[in-house]
Structure formats: structure tokens, C-alpha cells
């Protein structure tokens, strides 16, 4: 039997370069500085731990920092991300629907620590919502995967077309379409394309967010949306801070897009950006451009944490 091939996809160590800005040292609270140094140490230790586990397994493996990858991931049997949700989301952008993904949360948040430090600074570490493993259970989960005792679930992703041209990146969490300046209002119109006469909704707002089921518990939920079952293929949309306060209009500014539907968006602001799964990647749009979003995208195979596991049928 051929040896499995595993790629470690790593959060960059320079993500913890907090002491300097433009080459100039910045003074900071010693307790905060110590805390951030500890975060860097824990992340490095987790990387080494995962490497050591792979070294003991009968697998061929390689490692790359996420900042070094710019091409689709191919010719591996499993991708293991080490970092948090941001690292996992970035890895998903390089994967098709055939290679499964396992996330290792390198530095999970400790609720007691957050509470104790709350009067001094925010001690929140990594959320790791989609990460199934930590250093405590990585070796066991990896063994289960390699020995076929567990199989991945498939999460729905979102496809984005700009002027009928598909973007190369599928969104696993969400997209935000907005003016590059966060203080500026955006003008756009949208309607759901489902073969019927859906109403056209004209908007002046701070943008439009569309999320997948996986992303419905992130920024969408914070903005007043609702969490969706993790394996749902629906999309959820919400107009951000609409200027119109008419009740009849407001009811149209938050809803769902079913798997057989798409949403067509006409952009009427001079400039705009499509933010995909956070602040990068981004795609520029201009006045007169059309954008279409739908769940007609390759799914992502992923090993989910126990707290998110739906029952197998």
C-alpha cells in the first residue's frame, strides 16, 4: 500500500511580530508583552509537536508556511493546518473537493484566563471554531484518519462571479462587498435569481455580507443573523446598516439563498471590494459591475470538531 502524503500548512511565525512597527520598537505593557511572547512560543511548540507526530507515522509529509503558498494544493492525501480558523480558511482556498482538511488549533483560548485578565487586556487566543484537533488529541485523530476509523464531512462553499467571470477562490465562511472606505456608503441593488419574479432591492448601506452555513456563526451572527446547521447548503445574506428604515424594505435586507437560487448584485458605487473569508483575498469591483453569488461550488472535505458533528444517517 502506498504511503499517505500529508502537507502541514502553517500559520506564519511573523504573525507574532508585535514589538516593532516600521523598524521602530514600540513600548508596551510588560504583562501584555510577556503574554504575546508566550503566544508565539506556544504556536512554535505546537508546530514542532505536529512534526514529531508525523515523523513517527508511516507517512510522507512536508510543511509550508501559509505565506509561501500561491498555487492550488495537489498530490497529497491530507492537509493539516496549524494555527487557527484564519489558517484553515486560507488553506481551503487552495483545495478542491477531493483532498480532506484537518485543522489543529495551535493556541486555544482559555476562558478562565480571559476572565482573569479582562480588566487589563483581551486575553482571547484562537477560536478555532472549525479546528477538530489540538495538541491534546492530534495524534489520536490523525491515527483515526490514517486507519480509516473516521471520514470527513463536506461543507458547502460559495462561488462568486464578477461580470459573469468566476473568481478562482471559493468562500468557506463569507464574503463582504463594500466600499474600500469603511466610512463611506455603498449603492447597489440585488435580487434573487430563481426563475421567478423576485423583487429588486435597492440599497444604500455600508455593504452586503453573504455567508455559508459554516460562516453563519461568525460575523453574520454578530451582526444579528442566525446560525445555520453546519451541513446546510443555504446561504444567508444581510445588508449592513441600511439607510432606509422603512419596515417593508428592511424585511428584504436579510434572508437566505437556497441551493437552486443565486443572488445577482449590481454595483453602483465608484469603487468596491469583495472581501473573501476576511481581509484577504480581495477582488475589486467598479460602478456598473455585476456580481453573482451562489452555493454552486465544490464542497470542502473537512474533519469537524465533536461539538459540530451532525449525526450520520
PyMOL commands that set and color helices and strands:
alter all, ss='L'
color gray80, all
select helices_A, chain A and resi 13-16+30-56+66-68+85-92+111-117+138-146+214-217+219-222+247-250+306-308
alter helices_A, ss='H'
color red, helices_A
select strands_A, chain A and resi 4-10+20-21+24-25+59-65+78-83+100-105+153-155+159-162+165-166+174-178+186-193+201-205+208-211+235-239+254-257+262-267+271-276+282-286+290-294+300-302
alter strands_A, ss='S'
color yellow, strands_A
deselect
rebuild
show_as cartoon
